[in-house]
């Protein structure tokens, strides 16, 4: 039964049917052929599955990201990062990485990162003698940090689908995100020193203080969110609501790049994006029910234990599988479809669910920046006159860093689980 569903889904996708529609049609046909369950009960179950307080965080974080994009927060963050790390070797490359890390702590979306600060980063680097290809590649790959560093929208979705604590997942993504950001900074340092890119400028404490003060309202967003979630003062969903309210206030009253008449437009764009995600969610819920009815997770668990009983080997095989999936399928759809299939068998062999979910999100994020369907790759290519092939070629070194980080995090669970134990959550 599961095989029929997957074959139908694959055929429909090959014929150009959108993922969510293809999954819904394939699931409905499979149910009609192999079960006598009334489809109206399935539809009711799909609707009920979206009645989730946790899922409310998704549209709220999307809205916060849109407000940050239009509210001028990206420019303030770039100026702050330039004042803090712009004096280092490969200065504007380091600014690019730090800007993405800070913005990741506010938006939770890689596409929002590129839309908000991508053009600023690329233009600044090329004007100061950095090759456009390298500037574009660095902007592309560092955008992945927004899917890892809290408040990552993909982490929220993963936690909701797996019924795991979203607060723990968000905190678990912090150290891996900082580790990967640090690796990007080291790569940029070596690359720029070797090729002689970037003029050394002296550190200016006064300028750094002034830019920090100007950016402080924006910088408080990730600080407040993390402190509130870790401290137990509010849930991730409540944190998303606070982020929206706070972002509206600073965009309207502090930076004044948004006015009240623009807010309905933001709400409409949020509804469209949320509708797309939830449509995938409800069709994936129906497919997940079929997989459970067919005992697919148990079959996969039996297959994995026949291949190996080592959690490490099984994790590495799963990472390889997810890299391939991420290249051809949207990360959001992959989470909804694959978590119900993969999580139970991996738990059965002793892999911690939080560790696996973080590794899964990071691995699928590789697909955002790789051909043929990398949405961030297309977004950053549209900002420049570079082809997808040129950007991909320039990005290979940075992608290798990201892939190596995925393997390290998969092999060393304490990178993910250690902070949770230290904090006691």
TIFI-305106 format. One record per residue (C-alpha): x, y, z; residue in one letter; residue number from 1. Coordinates in steps of 0.02 Angstrom, whole numbers, plus 32768, in hexadecimal, padded with zeros to 4 digits. Layout:
N
{{X, Y, Z}, 'A', NUM},
...
This chain:
425
{{8000, 8000, 8000}, 'X', 1},
{{808B, 807A, 802D}, 'X', 2},
{{80E8, 804C, 7F8D}, 'X', 3},
{{804E, 8073, 7F25}, 'X', 4},
{{803F, 811D, 7F77}, 'X', 5},
{{80F6, 8146, 7F59}, 'X', 6},
{{80EF, 810D, 7EA3}, 'X', 7},
{{8053, 8173, 7E80}, 'X', 8},
{{80A0, 820A, 7ED7}, 'X', 9},
{{8140, 81FA, 7E71}, 'X', 10},
{{80E3, 81EB, 7DCC}, 'X', 11},
{{8077, 8284, 7DF1}, 'X', 12},
{{810F, 82EC, 7E22}, 'X', 13},
{{8168, 82B9, 7D81}, 'X', 14},
{{80D2, 82F9, 7D20}, 'X', 15},
{{80E3, 83A2, 7D75}, 'X', 16},
{{8059, 8395, 7DF7}, 'X', 17},
{{8082, 83FF, 7E92}, 'X', 18},
{{80C5, 839A, 7F25}, 'X', 19},
{{8033, 83B4, 7F9B}, 'X', 20},
{{7FB0, 8391, 7F15}, 'X', 21},
{{800E, 82F7, 7ED9}, 'X', 22},
{{801B, 82B3, 7F89}, 'X', 23},
{{7F62, 82D2, 7FAB}, 'X', 24},
{{7F29, 827E, 7F0A}, 'X', 25},
{{7F9E, 81E9, 7F23}, 'X', 26},
{{7F64, 81D3, 7FD7}, 'X', 27},
{{7EAB, 81DD, 7FA9}, 'X', 28},
{{7EBF, 815C, 7F1C}, 'X', 29},
{{7F20, 80E7, 7F8F}, 'X', 30},
{{7E9B, 80F3, 8016}, 'X', 31},
{{7E11, 80D2, 7F99}, 'X', 32},
{{7E6B, 803A, 7F50}, 'X', 33},
{{7EAA, 7FE4, 7FED}, 'X', 34},
{{7E34, 8015, 807B}, 'X', 35},
{{7D7A, 8029, 8099}, 'X', 36},
{{7D90, 80C5, 8105}, 'X', 37},
{{7D1A, 8153, 80D1}, 'X', 38},
{{7D7B, 81E6, 808A}, 'X', 39},
{{7D10, 8261, 80ED}, 'X', 40},
{{7D5C, 821B, 818E}, 'X', 41},
{{7E09, 8232, 8144}, 'X', 42},
{{7DE0, 82E6, 8117}, 'X', 43},
{{7DA0, 8305, 81C8}, 'X', 44},
{{7E40, 82BB, 8210}, 'X', 45},
{{7EAA, 8329, 819E}, 'X', 46},
{{7E4C, 83C4, 81D8}, 'X', 47},
{{7E5A, 8393, 828F}, 'X', 48},
{{7F16, 8378, 827E}, 'X', 49},
{{7F2D, 8431, 8258}, 'X', 50},
{{7ED3, 8463, 82F8}, 'X', 51},
{{7F7C, 8474, 834C}, 'X', 52},
{{7FBA, 84FF, 83BD}, 'X', 53},
{{806C, 84D4, 838B}, 'X', 54},
{{804A, 84F3, 82D1}, 'X', 55},
{{800E, 85A4, 82F8}, 'X', 56},
{{80C6, 85D0, 830B}, 'X', 57},
{{80E4, 85B3, 8250}, 'X', 58},
{{807C, 8644, 8209}, 'X', 59},
{{80B5, 86B5, 8297}, 'X', 60},
{{816F, 8699, 8273}, 'X', 61},
{{814C, 86AF, 81B8}, 'X', 62},
{{80F7, 8756, 81DD}, 'X', 63},
{{8187, 878C, 824D}, 'X', 64},
{{8202, 8762, 81C1}, 'X', 65},
{{81A0, 87C7, 8141}, 'X', 66},
{{8199, 885D, 81B6}, 'X', 67},
{{8255, 8852, 81D5}, 'X', 68},
{{8275, 884B, 811A}, 'X', 69},
{{8210, 88E8, 80F4}, 'X', 70},
{{8232, 8940, 8198}, 'X', 71},
{{82E9, 8967, 8177}, 'X', 72},
{{832B, 88F4, 81FD}, 'X', 73},
{{839E, 889B, 8183}, 'X', 74},
{{83FD, 893A, 8158}, 'X', 75},
{{8415, 8965, 8211}, 'X', 76},
{{8457, 88B6, 8233}, 'X', 77},
{{84D2, 88C1, 81A2}, 'X', 78},
{{8515, 8968, 81E0}, 'X', 79},
{{8527, 8920, 8290}, 'X', 80},
{{8585, 8886, 8251}, 'X', 81},
{{85F4, 88F4, 81E5}, 'X', 82},
{{8626, 895D, 827B}, 'X', 83},
{{8647, 88C3, 82E7}, 'X', 84},
{{86A5, 884C, 8272}, 'X', 85},
{{86C6, 88B3, 81D4}, 'X', 86},
{{8779, 88D5, 820D}, 'X', 87},
{{87A8, 881B, 820A}, 'X', 88},
{{8803, 87CC, 8175}, 'X', 89},
{{8782, 87AD, 80ED}, 'X', 90},
{{871A, 882E, 814A}, 'X', 91},
{{867E, 883C, 80DF}, 'X', 92},
{{8677, 877F, 80CD}, 'X', 93},
{{8676, 8773, 818A}, 'X', 94},
{{85F0, 87FA, 818E}, 'X', 95},
{{858A, 8790, 8115}, 'X', 96},
{{8592, 86F8, 8188}, 'X', 97},
{{8570, 8758, 8229}, 'X', 98},
{{84DE, 87B6, 81D9}, 'X', 99},
{{848F, 8711, 81A6}, 'X', 100},
{{84A9, 86C9, 8254}, 'X', 101},
{{8456, 875E, 82A8}, 'X', 102},
{{83C8, 8768, 822A}, 'X', 103},
{{83AF, 86AC, 823E}, 'X', 104},
{{8389, 86CD, 82F5}, 'X', 105},
{{82FB, 873E, 82C0}, 'X', 106},
{{82A8, 86FB, 8223}, 'X', 107},
{{82B9, 863D, 8225}, 'X', 108},
{{82B6, 8639, 8166}, 'X', 109},
{{8344, 8627, 80E8}, 'X', 110},
{{82E1, 867B, 805D}, 'X', 111},
{{82BC, 870F, 80D0}, 'X', 112},
{{8376, 871C, 80F5}, 'X', 113},
{{83A0, 872A, 803B}, 'X', 114},
{{830F, 87A0, 8018}, 'X', 115},
{{8339, 8814, 80A8}, 'X', 116},
{{83F7, 8821, 80A9}, 'X', 117},
{{8432, 87BD, 8012}, 'X', 118},
{{843F, 884F, 7F99}, 'X', 119},
{{8490, 88BE, 801D}, 'X', 120},
{{8515, 8839, 803E}, 'X', 121},
{{853B, 8813, 7F88}, 'X', 122},
{{8542, 88CB, 7F54}, 'X', 123},
{{85B3, 88FC, 7FE5}, 'X', 124},
{{862C, 886D, 7FC5}, 'X', 125},
{{8639, 8889, 7F08}, 'X', 126},
{{8653, 8945, 7F1E}, 'X', 127},
{{86E7, 891E, 7F8F}, 'X', 128},
{{8741, 88A9, 7F17}, 'X', 129},
{{86F7, 87FF, 7F41}, 'X', 130},
{{86C7, 8794, 7EAA}, 'X', 131},
{{860C, 8796, 7E8B}, 'X', 132},
{{8609, 86D9, 7E80}, 'X', 133},
{{8656, 86C3, 7F2C}, 'X', 134},
{{85E8, 874B, 7F79}, 'X', 135},
{{854D, 86F8, 7F31}, 'X', 136},
{{8583, 864A, 7F68}, 'X', 137},
{{85A6, 8684, 8019}, 'X', 138},
{{84FE, 86DC, 8023}, 'X', 139},
{{84A8, 863F, 7FE2}, 'X', 140},
{{84F5, 85BE, 8056}, 'X', 141},
{{84F2, 8628, 80F5}, 'X', 142},
{{8435, 863F, 80DD}, 'X', 143},
{{8424, 8589, 8115}, 'X', 144},
{{844C, 85C2, 81C7}, 'X', 145},
{{839A, 8606, 81D3}, 'X', 146},
{{8356, 8554, 81CC}, 'X', 147},
{{83C6, 851D, 825C}, 'X', 148},
{{83D7, 85AE, 82D7}, 'X', 149},
{{8337, 85CF, 833A}, 'X', 150},
{{82AF, 8601, 8315}, 'X', 151},
{{82BD, 858E, 827D}, 'X', 152},
{{8215, 8573, 8229}, 'X', 153},
{{824D, 84C6, 81F0}, 'X', 154},
{{8276, 8497, 82A4}, 'X', 155},
{{81C8, 84CF, 82D9}, 'X', 156},
{{817A, 8463, 8250}, 'X', 157},
{{81E9, 83CE, 827B}, 'X', 158},
{{81B9, 83D8, 8333}, 'X', 159},
{{8100, 83E6, 8309}, 'X', 160},
{{8103, 8350, 8294}, 'X', 161},
{{8169, 82E4, 830B}, 'X', 162},
{{8109, 831E, 83A5}, 'X', 163},
{{81AD, 8350, 83F7}, 'X', 164},
{{81CC, 83EA, 8462}, 'X', 165},
{{81E7, 847D, 83EB}, 'X', 166},
{{8242, 84DB, 8474}, 'X', 167},
{{82C2, 844F, 8486}, 'X', 168},
{{82D7, 8443, 83C9}, 'X', 169},
{{82F5, 84FD, 83B7}, 'X', 170},
{{8377, 84FE, 8441}, 'X', 171},
{{83C7, 8461, 83F9}, 'X', 172},
{{83E3, 84BB, 8354}, 'X', 173},
{{8443, 854C, 83A1}, 'X', 174},
{{84EF, 84FC, 83BA}, 'X', 175},
{{84EF, 84A3, 8310}, 'X', 176},
{{84BF, 8549, 82BE}, 'X', 177},
{{854B, 85A7, 8316}, 'X', 178},
{{85C5, 851A, 82ED}, 'X', 179},
{{859A, 8520, 8234}, 'X', 180},
{{85A1, 85DF, 8234}, 'X', 181},
{{864E, 85D7, 8283}, 'X', 182},
{{8685, 855A, 81FF}, 'X', 183},
{{864B, 85D1, 8176}, 'X', 184},
{{86AD, 865F, 81C6}, 'X', 185},
{{874B, 85F3, 81CD}, 'X', 186},
{{8735, 85C1, 8116}, 'X', 187},
{{871B, 8676, 80E4}, 'X', 188},
{{87B7, 86AB, 8144}, 'X', 189},
{{8825, 8629, 80EF}, 'X', 190},
{{87D9, 864A, 8043}, 'X', 191},
{{87EB, 8707, 804B}, 'X', 192},
{{889B, 8705, 8095}, 'X', 193},
{{88D3, 8689, 800E}, 'X', 194},
{{888B, 86F2, 7F80}, 'X', 195},
{{88AD, 879D, 7FCB}, 'X', 196},
{{87F7, 87D5, 7FD4}, 'X', 197},
{{87BE, 885D, 804B}, 'X', 198},
{{8818, 88F7, 8089}, 'X', 199},
{{884A, 88F9, 8140}, 'X', 200},
{{87FC, 898A, 819E}, 'X', 201},
{{881A, 89BB, 8253}, 'X', 202},
{{8798, 8991, 82D6}, 'X', 203},
{{8734, 8A2C, 8307}, 'X', 204},
{{86E9, 8A18, 83B7}, 'X', 205},
{{867E, 8AB5, 83A5}, 'X', 206},
{{8633, 8A7C, 8300}, 'X', 207},
{{8614, 89CF, 8349}, 'X', 208},
{{85BB, 8A19, 83E0}, 'X', 209},
{{8551, 8A8C, 8372}, 'X', 210},
{{851D, 8A02, 82FA}, 'X', 211},
{{84F8, 898D, 838A}, 'X', 212},
{{8487, 8A10, 83D9}, 'X', 213},
{{842C, 8A2C, 8334}, 'X', 214},
{{8414, 8971, 8319}, 'X', 215},
{{83E9, 894C, 83CF}, 'X', 216},
{{832B, 8947, 83B7}, 'X', 217},
{{8344, 88C3, 832F}, 'X', 218},
{{83C9, 8864, 8390}, 'X', 219},
{{8353, 8852, 8424}, 'X', 220},
{{82DF, 87E2, 83BE}, 'X', 221},
{{8348, 8741, 83C4}, 'X', 222},
{{8383, 8768, 8475}, 'X', 223},
{{82D1, 8779, 84B8}, 'X', 224},
{{8293, 86DF, 845A}, 'X', 225},
{{831F, 866D, 8497}, 'X', 226},
{{8319, 86AD, 854A}, 'X', 227},
{{825C, 8699, 8552}, 'X', 228},
{{8259, 85EA, 8507}, 'X', 229},
{{82EE, 85A7, 856A}, 'X', 230},
{{82B2, 85F9, 860B}, 'X', 231},
{{8204, 85B2, 85F6}, 'X', 232},
{{81B1, 865D, 85F7}, 'X', 233},
{{8151, 8638, 8557}, 'X', 234},
{{8137, 85AC, 84DA}, 'X', 235},
{{817F, 85B2, 8429}, 'X', 236},
{{80D2, 85E0, 83E7}, 'X', 237},
{{80C4, 866E, 8463}, 'X', 238},
{{8176, 86A1, 8435}, 'X', 239},
{{8140, 86AD, 837F}, 'X', 240},
{{80B1, 8720, 83B1}, 'X', 241},
{{8126, 878C, 8417}, 'X', 242},
{{819F, 8793, 8383}, 'X', 243},
{{8114, 87D2, 8311}, 'X', 244},
{{80D8, 8857, 838B}, 'X', 245},
{{8188, 8892, 83B1}, 'X', 246},
{{81B9, 8897, 82F9}, 'X', 247},
{{811E, 88FB, 82CB}, 'X', 248},
{{8146, 897A, 8354}, 'X', 249},
{{81FC, 8995, 8323}, 'X', 250},
{{81D4, 8996, 8268}, 'X', 251},
{{814A, 8A18, 8283}, 'X', 252},
{{8192, 8A82, 8310}, 'X', 253},
{{8250, 8A6D, 8311}, 'X', 254},
{{828D, 8A51, 825F}, 'X', 255},
{{81EC, 8A92, 820D}, 'X', 256},
{{81FF, 8A31, 816C}, 'X', 257},
{{814F, 89E8, 817A}, 'X', 258},
{{80A8, 8A40, 8192}, 'X', 259},
{{7FFF, 8A02, 81CD}, 'X', 260},
{{7FB7, 89FE, 811D}, 'X', 261},
{{8038, 897B, 80EB}, 'X', 262},
{{8009, 8900, 8175}, 'X', 263},
{{7F74, 88AF, 8119}, 'X', 264},
{{7FEC, 8886, 808A}, 'X', 265},
{{805F, 882D, 8104}, 'X', 266},
{{7FCD, 87CC, 814C}, 'X', 267},
{{7F94, 8797, 809D}, 'X', 268},
{{8044, 875C, 806C}, 'X', 269},
{{8050, 86FC, 8110}, 'X', 270},
{{7FA9, 86A7, 80EF}, 'X', 271},
{{7FE2, 8671, 8041}, 'X', 272},
{{8087, 8629, 807F}, 'X', 273},
{{8033, 85D5, 8114}, 'X', 274},
{{7FAC, 858B, 80A3}, 'X', 275},
{{8032, 853A, 8038}, 'X', 276},
{{8087, 84ED, 80D0}, 'X', 277},
{{7FE5, 84B0, 8120}, 'X', 278},
{{7FA8, 8464, 807C}, 'X', 279},
{{8047, 83FB, 807A}, 'X', 280},
{{8029, 83D2, 8132}, 'X', 281},
{{7F78, 8390, 811C}, 'X', 282},
{{7FA1, 8325, 8085}, 'X', 283},
{{803C, 82E3, 80DC}, 'X', 284},
{{7FCF, 82B8, 8172}, 'X', 285},
{{7F63, 8249, 8103}, 'X', 286},
{{7FFE, 81F7, 80B9}, 'X', 287},
{{8044, 81E0, 8168}, 'X', 288},
{{7FA5, 8188, 819E}, 'X', 289},
{{7FB8, 810E, 810C}, 'X', 290},
{{806E, 80EC, 8138}, 'X', 291},
{{803B, 80C8, 81EC}, 'X', 292},
{{7FA9, 8059, 81B4}, 'X', 293},
{{8022, 7FF8, 8145}, 'X', 294},
{{80A2, 7FEC, 81D3}, 'X', 295},
{{8126, 803D, 8164}, 'X', 296},
{{818F, 807F, 81F6}, 'X', 297},
{{819A, 7FD0, 8240}, 'X', 298},
{{81CD, 7F89, 8197}, 'X', 299},
{{8255, 800C, 8185}, 'X', 300},
{{8291, 7FE7, 8236}, 'X', 301},
{{82A0, 7F2F, 820B}, 'X', 302},
{{82FD, 7F59, 816A}, 'X', 303},
{{8377, 7FCC, 81C5}, 'X', 304},
{{839F, 7F4C, 824A}, 'X', 305},
{{83C4, 7ECD, 81C2}, 'X', 306},
{{8440, 7F47, 8174}, 'X', 307},
{{8492, 7F76, 8219}, 'X', 308},
{{846E, 7F7F, 82D2}, 'X', 309},
{{84E3, 8014, 82E8}, 'X', 310},
{{8487, 80B9, 8306}, 'X', 311},
{{851B, 8114, 82B8}, 'X', 312},
{{8512, 80B2, 8215}, 'X', 313},
{{8456, 80C5, 820C}, 'X', 314},
{{8462, 8181, 822C}, 'X', 315},
{{84E4, 8195, 81A1}, 'X', 316},
{{8479, 8132, 8126}, 'X', 317},
{{83E4, 819F, 8155}, 'X', 318},
{{8449, 823E, 813A}, 'X', 319},
{{847D, 8202, 808E}, 'X', 320},
{{83C7, 81DD, 8064}, 'X', 321},
{{8390, 8289, 80A1}, 'X', 322},
{{8416, 82E2, 803B}, 'X', 323},
{{83D1, 828F, 7F9E}, 'X', 324},
{{831C, 82B5, 7FCE}, 'X', 325},
{{8346, 836A, 7FF7}, 'X', 326},
{{838D, 8386, 7F49}, 'X', 327},
{{82E6, 835A, 7EF8}, 'X', 328},
{{825F, 8382, 7F78}, 'X', 329},
{{8230, 841C, 7FDA}, 'X', 330},
{{826F, 8416, 808E}, 'X', 331},
{{81C5, 843C, 80DA}, 'X', 332},
{{816F, 83B1, 8078}, 'X', 333},
{{81FD, 8339, 80A3}, 'X', 334},
{{81E5, 8358, 815D}, 'X', 335},
{{812A, 8337, 8156}, 'X', 336},
{{813E, 829A, 80EE}, 'X', 337},
{{81DD, 824B, 8134}, 'X', 338},
{{81D7, 826B, 81F0}, 'X', 339},
{{8146, 81F0, 820E}, 'X', 340},
{{81A4, 816E, 81A6}, 'X', 341},
{{8255, 8182, 81E6}, 'X', 342},
{{8246, 81BA, 829B}, 'X', 343},
{{81F9, 811C, 82E9}, 'X', 344},
{{827A, 80A2, 82A0}, 'X', 345},
{{830B, 8114, 82CE}, 'X', 346},
{{82CA, 8124, 837F}, 'X', 347},
{{82BD, 8066, 8384}, 'X', 348},
{{837A, 8056, 8366}, 'X', 349},
{{83A1, 80D3, 83F0}, 'X', 350},
{{83B3, 8179, 8393}, 'X', 351},
{{8374, 820E, 83F7}, 'X', 352},
{{82E0, 8261, 839E}, 'X', 353},
{{831C, 8313, 83BD}, 'X', 354},
{{83C9, 82E8, 8379}, 'X', 355},
{{837D, 8299, 82DE}, 'X', 356},
{{8304, 8328, 82BD}, 'X', 357},
{{838F, 83AA, 82C7}, 'X', 358},
{{83FD, 8342, 8252}, 'X', 359},
{{8369, 832B, 81DD}, 'X', 360},
{{8343, 83E5, 81D3}, 'X', 361},
{{83F9, 8412, 81B3}, 'X', 362},
{{840E, 8388, 8130}, 'X', 363},
{{8370, 83B8, 80D2}, 'X', 364},
{{83AA, 846D, 80D7}, 'X', 365},
{{8436, 843B, 8061}, 'X', 366},
{{83AF, 8428, 7FDE}, 'X', 367},
{{8384, 84E1, 7FEE}, 'X', 368},
{{842B, 8511, 7FA1}, 'X', 369},
{{8448, 8483, 7F25}, 'X', 370},
{{8401, 8464, 7E78}, 'X', 371},
{{8389, 8434, 7E2F}, 'X', 372},
{{8301, 847B, 7EA1}, 'X', 373},
{{8360, 84E3, 7F23}, 'X', 374},
{{82EB, 8574, 7F48}, 'X', 375},
{{8376, 85DD, 7F94}, 'X', 376},
{{83E6, 85BA, 7EFF}, 'X', 377},
{{8361, 8600, 7E8A}, 'X', 378},
{{8342, 8694, 7EFE}, 'X', 379},
{{83F9, 86C9, 7F08}, 'X', 380},
{{8412, 86AD, 7E4D}, 'X', 381},
{{8383, 8727, 7E2C}, 'X', 382},
{{83DF, 87AC, 7E91}, 'X', 383},
{{8474, 87A4, 7E1B}, 'X', 384},
{{8497, 8784, 7D63}, 'X', 385},
{{84EE, 86E0, 7D8D}, 'X', 386},
{{84AA, 863B, 7D4D}, 'X', 387},
{{8479, 85AC, 7DC0}, 'X', 388},
{{8511, 854B, 7D82}, 'X', 389},
{{8588, 85DA, 7DAE}, 'X', 390},
{{8540, 85F0, 7E5C}, 'X', 391},
{{8543, 8534, 7E7C}, 'X', 392},
{{85F8, 8526, 7E43}, 'X', 393},
{{862E, 85B5, 7EB4}, 'X', 394},
{{85CE, 8568, 7F46}, 'X', 395},
{{861F, 84BC, 7F44}, 'X', 396},
{{86A1, 84E1, 7FCA}, 'X', 397},
{{861F, 852A, 8041}, 'X', 398},
{{85A8, 849A, 801D}, 'X', 399},
{{8634, 8421, 804B}, 'X', 400},
{{8646, 847C, 80F2}, 'X', 401},
{{858B, 846B, 8110}, 'X', 402},
{{858B, 83B2, 80E1}, 'X', 403},
{{861F, 8392, 8155}, 'X', 404},
{{85C2, 83EB, 81E1}, 'X', 405},
{{852A, 837D, 81C4}, 'X', 406},
{{8595, 82E0, 81D6}, 'X', 407},
{{85E8, 8322, 8274}, 'X', 408},
{{8541, 834D, 82C4}, 'X', 409},
{{84F9, 82A4, 8291}, 'X', 410},
{{858E, 8247, 82DC}, 'X', 411},
{{859B, 82AE, 837D}, 'X', 412},
{{84EE, 82B9, 83CE}, 'X', 413},
{{852F, 8323, 845F}, 'X', 414},
{{8541, 83B8, 83EA}, 'X', 415},
{{8483, 83B7, 83E5}, 'X', 416},
{{8454, 8369, 848C}, 'X', 417},
{{84DD, 83B4, 84FA}, 'X', 418},
{{8490, 8463, 8507}, 'X', 419},
{{83E8, 8417, 8537}, 'X', 420},
{{843B, 83B8, 85C5}, 'X', 421},
{{849D, 8451, 85FE}, 'X', 422},
{{8400, 84BD, 8602}, 'X', 423},
{{8396, 8431, 864A}, 'X', 424},
{{8307, 8430, 85CE}, 'X', 425},
